[in-house]
Amino acid sequence: QVQLVESGGGSVQAGGSLRLSCVVSGTIFTLYAMTWYRQAPGKQRELVATISSSGSTNYADSMKGRFTCSRDNVKNTVYLQMNSLKPEDTAVYYCRASSALRGDYWGQGTQVTVSS
């Protein structure tokens, strides 16, 4: 079965950095666009960044210039490099694999906590 496993979350002070990883197994990774979402307590889930199967990226406005999304199609992994973190970046971060032919799959999430 298809599995997405996120890692790399943790606690960091404002201004710090974290790199999240999401490993995909059980399917052909290159068929999927990958998207990072986040959900803060009491708020709706919001899109953070998307990377297509060919590597094209798009970011939410508030993340542009601070976050970088990349993928390694050999390691079946998508990354989210987060720099200049702010307390408002505190959330559970999820990755999602999307394919028009193969469907959508979600990871279990990883917690990111940024303290001021």
C-alpha positions in Angstrom: 0.0 0.0 0.0 1.0 3.6 -0.5 2.7 5.2 2.6 3.9 8.7 3.2 6.1 9.2 6.3 7.1 12.7 7.4 10.0 13.4 9.7 12.2 16.3 10.7 9.8 18.3 12.8 10.8 19.5 16.2 11.2 22.6 18.4 13.3 25.6 17.3 13.6 29.2 18.3 12.5 32.0 16.1 14.9 32.6 13.3 16.0 29.0 13.2 15.7 26.4 10.5 14.3 22.9 10.0 14.2 20.5 7.1 11.2 18.2 6.8 11.3 15.0 4.8 8.5 12.9 3.4 9.3 9.5 2.1 6.9 7.8 -0.2 6.7 4.1 -0.6 4.4 1.5 -2.3 3.9 3.4 -5.6 5.8 5.1 -8.4 6.9 8.4 -6.8 7.5 10.2 -10.1 3.8 10.0 -11.0 2.8 12.3 -8.2 2.9 16.0 -7.5 3.8 16.5 -3.9 2.4 19.2 -1.6 3.1 20.3 1.9 0.3 21.6 4.1 0.2 22.7 7.6 -2.5 23.0 10.3 -2.1 25.2 13.4 -4.3 24.7 16.4 -7.8 26.0 15.8 -7.1 26.9 12.2 -7.8 25.3 8.9 -5.2 23.3 7.0 -3.4 25.5 4.6 -1.2 24.9 1.6 2.5 25.6 2.1 4.3 24.5 -1.1 3.8 22.3 -4.1 6.3 20.6 -6.4 5.3 18.9 -9.6 6.7 15.6 -10.8 9.1 17.6 -13.0 10.2 19.8 -10.1 8.3 23.0 -10.7 7.4 24.7 -7.4 4.8 27.0 -6.0 4.6 28.5 -2.6 2.0 30.3 -0.4 2.9 34.0 -0.3 3.8 33.9 3.4 6.4 31.2 2.8 8.1 32.7 -0.3 11.7 33.4 0.3 11.8 31.4 3.5 10.8 27.9 2.5 12.2 25.7 -0.3 10.5 22.6 -1.5 12.5 20.0 -3.4 12.3 16.3 -4.3 14.7 13.5 -4.9 13.1 11.0 -7.3 15.8 8.4 -6.6 15.1 8.5 -2.8 11.3 8.9 -3.3 11.5 11.8 -0.9 10.2 15.4 -0.9 11.8 18.0 1.3 10.7 21.2 2.9 13.6 23.4 4.0 12.3 26.1 6.4 14.4 29.1 7.2 13.8 32.2 9.3 11.1 30.4 11.2 8.5 32.4 13.1 6.2 31.5 15.9 3.3 31.7 13.5 4.9 28.8 11.6 4.0 26.5 14.5 1.8 23.8 13.1 1.5 20.1 12.2 3.0 19.8 8.7 1.6 17.2 6.3 2.7 15.9 2.9 0.3 14.8 0.3 0.9 12.8 -2.9 -1.5 13.6 -5.7 -2.0 11.9 -9.1 -5.0 12.2 -11.4 -4.7 8.5 -12.2 -3.5 7.1 -8.8 -5.4 9.2 -6.3 -4.4 11.2 -3.2 -2.4 10.1 -0.2 -1.5 11.8 3.0 1.2 11.4 5.6 0.5 11.4 9.4 2.1 14.8 10.0 5.1 16.1 11.9 4.9 18.8 14.6 6.9 22.0 14.2 7.0 24.3 17.2 8.7 27.7 16.9 9.3 29.6 20.1 9.9 33.4 20.4 
